[in-house]
């Protein structure tokens, strides 16, 4: 293919920023078999710049296309504990089966090697509500006062899947499908220790690695951990540090799991919300001193 054709294709791709520092809608992208490499390169560069990107009207995306598209960005990693029954590489978040991610989190941080990217598509949506909000964990770190940055640089935290956004306790769930989902999720307890500040392998940026899987800080008791977590998490989730997306069926969202947290707003009652997600294998997080995340040993 000539350089002129490649240049023309790249010019067709557009990014429309959605806020001052987070999120962009991409236009000119059609997710399909044999998607041009220039499109993949453009998407990844926009992910590094905007951290989360959105592509509208991708109704043609099937589970197979979803997975094939994801493989352009790396190896697919199955969810460690739950997956769609028909496609183990896909995590289905079904509101009627316990899949309501209504707390701030970064995906799968209880694993020693959390995903680097997540790709989520909207399959069925409620009539109203069900938006998702993302937060910028790089900006959160950058805006910390110097003394808090110094503290965060030295902290490590234990992350575990004992808690899940599906529900807090099995007995509080109202239907057997949700209870079964929760039991499956927690059947295998996985815990890891991560630096609170990780270094991005592609950009060198520093970001805060926290979210609701965080259970406590290493060498801190529960009281101290709770207070510290509240302080850092409040900086991450400041409204000025977020972007909110109102879904339409066929939308695809992609985010850099290394620089964001997100929250699916549970404001649609008994409405049905079905999302399907594929995640890409990430690197083991690295602290400022070069040390790597590790499996937590009680």
N, C-alpha and C positions, 0 to 999 in steps of 0.2 A: 504494500500500500504506500502511495506517495506521501511525502511530508505535507503536501498541500491538502490532501484529503484528511489526514490526521488533524491538521490545524483547523480545518473547517469544522470537523466534528467537535473539537474542543470548544470552539467559539459558540456552538449550539448549546453548551451546558451553561446553566446560570445558577448562581447562589443568591438567595434573598435573605439577608440577616433578619432575625426575628427579635433581637434585643441588642443591648450594647455590647454584650460579651459572651453570649451563649445562644446556640441554635440557629439553623438556617434551613429554609426550604430550597430543595434542589429542583430545577426544571430542565427539561430536555433529556431526562434519563428514563429509559424504558427497560425494566428488569425482565430479561428473557434469556433463552439459550443463546450462547455465543455473543454475549454482551461485549462490546469492544473493550479492549484493554485500556484505551484512553478514558473510557467512562469509569472503569474501576480505579484508575489512578486519580482521576478528578474527585471521585467520592472520598477516597482515603485522605487526600489532601484537605478536603473540606471538613472531614471528621477531625483531623488534627487541629484545624483552625477554629471550628465552631463547636466541637465536642459532641454535638448531637445534630443529626440532619434528618429531614423529612422529605419523602417522595410521595406525592399524591397519585391517586387513580391508577394503582397497580393491580387492578382486578384480575389480570391474567396470571398472577403469581400463584402457583400450586405449591404443595409441599415439596415436590421434586425441584421445581424452579427455585424455590426459597433456599433449599440446601445447596444446589449447584451454584447459585449466586454467592452464598456465604463462603464457599470453598475458594473463591478468588482472593479472599482476605486471610486465609490460613486454614488450619485443620479444625473441623467441627469437633466440639467436645460435648458429649451427652451430659445432661444434668446428673449429678452424682446419686440422687435419691429418687427423683420422679421424672417421668417423661410421658409423652403421649403414647397411648396403648398401640396405636397403629404405626407410629414413627418414633423410634427411640431417640433419634437425633433432635427431636422437636419437643419443647416444653409447651404444653397447652395450659393457658391460664383461663379457666372457665369459671365464671362467677357463681354458677350453681353447684360447683364441685370444690369449693374452697379456694379458688384461685383469685383472691383479691389482694393485690400487693399494696395495701394502703398504709405503708409506713416508709420512712426514708431509708434507702438501702443502696448499696452497690452489689451487683449480682454475684452470688456464690462466693463471698469472701471467706466463708468457713473453710473453703478448699485452699490448700497451700499455693495453688496456682490458679487464681481467679481468671475468668475469661477476659480477653482484651477487648472484644467487641460483642455487642448483642444486636440482633436484627429481629425486629418485632413487626408483625403485620396484624391489621385489624380484620377479623373474619366476620364477627357479628357484634353489633353495638346496641346499647339501650337507646330509647328515644331521646333521653336527656342525660347529661352528665357523663362520667367515665373518662374525663380528661386525665392526662399524665403530666406531671411537672418534673423537670430536671434541674439539678443544681450543679454549679461549677466548683469543683473541689480544688482546682488550681487557684482561682481567684480568691477562694476562701483562705487558702494558706497565705497568698500574697498580701492579703489585707489584715492578717493578724498583727497585733502589736509585737514589737521586737521581742519582748520578754516571753510572750506566748509562743512565738516561732521557735525560740531557743528551747523552750520546754518541749514542744511538739517534736522537734528534731531528735530528741533523745528517747521518746516514749515508744513502747511496743504494746500491742493489745492482743488479747485472745479473742478470736472469732469462732462461733460455733453455730450449728444448725438446730440446736435445742429449741430455739425460737424461730418461728416462721411466720411470714405475713399471712399465711392461710388462716390462722386462728391462734389464739393464745393458749387455749386448753381444749382438748378433745371434747370434754363434756359440755362445753358451751356451744358446740356446733349443732345445727338444727336438723341435719339430714345425714343419712348414712354415707352418701357419696363424699361429703365434706369430711366426715370423721375418718373414712378410709384413706382419703388423700393425706390428711394430717398424720395418721399413723404410719403411712408409707414414708412420708417425708422424714420423720424422726426415728424410723426403725434403725438406721445406722447413724450413730452420732459421729460427726466429723468436726475436728477443731484444729485451728492453725494459729500461729503467732505471726503477726505482720507488723512492720514498722508503721507508726502513725503517719509518718511522712515518707512517701515513696518517690523515686525518681523515674520519670517517664523514659522508656528505652529509646524512643524516637526523637523526642524534643528536648530532653534534659530538664523539663519542667518538674517542679515539686508540687505534690498534691497531698491532701489529707485522705487517708485510707481508714474510713470509719463506717458508719451505717448500722442498721439495727441488728446485724449479726454480732456486733461488738459486745462482748460480755463483761470484760474488765480489762484494766491496764495491768501489765506485768509489774509486779512488786508494789501494787496498790491494793488496798482493801476495797470492799464494795462501796462504802460511803465515798471514799476518795475517787474511785472510778466513776461513780454516778455524777459527781460534781464536775469532774474534768470533762466527761463526755458531753454534758449539757453545754459547757462553755464552747467547746470546739464545734459541736453540732449546730449550735445557734449561729455561728459564723457561716457555716456551709449553707444553711437553709434561709438566710436572709432573702426577702423577696427580691431585692435588687440583684441577687446572685442567681436568679432562676429564670426559666422560660417554661411556658405552659402551652400544651398542644391539645387542640380540640379535634378529636379523631373523626374521620369519616371512613366508612368501609372501603377497603382497598388501599388505605394508607400504609406506608412502610416507614418505620423509624429505625435509625441506626445510631448507636452511641458508643463512644469510647468509654469503656467500663473503668479505665484507669484514671479518668479525670472527672467523673460525674457520680452523683447519686440521683435516684429518681423515686417518685411517689405516684401511685395510681389512685386517683381520688375516688373513694367509695361513696358516691352521692346519688346512686341510681336505684336504691331500694331493691326490689325483686327483679329488676330488669336483667336481661341476659347480655353478658359481655364476654366474648370469646376472642382471645388473642393467641397467636402462635409465635414462638420465639426459637431462634437458632443462635447458639453462641459459638464464638471462635476461641480456640485455646490461647491463653495468654502466657506471659512470661512470669517466672517467680518474682514477686516484688523485691526491689532492692532499696535498702536504706541509704542515707546520705554517706555513711561510712563504708558502703559496699557490701554489708552483710545482707543475707537473703532471708526471706520468710522461711518458716520451718513448721513441721507438724508439732502440734502441742502435745506434750507428754505430761499428764497430770502428776 
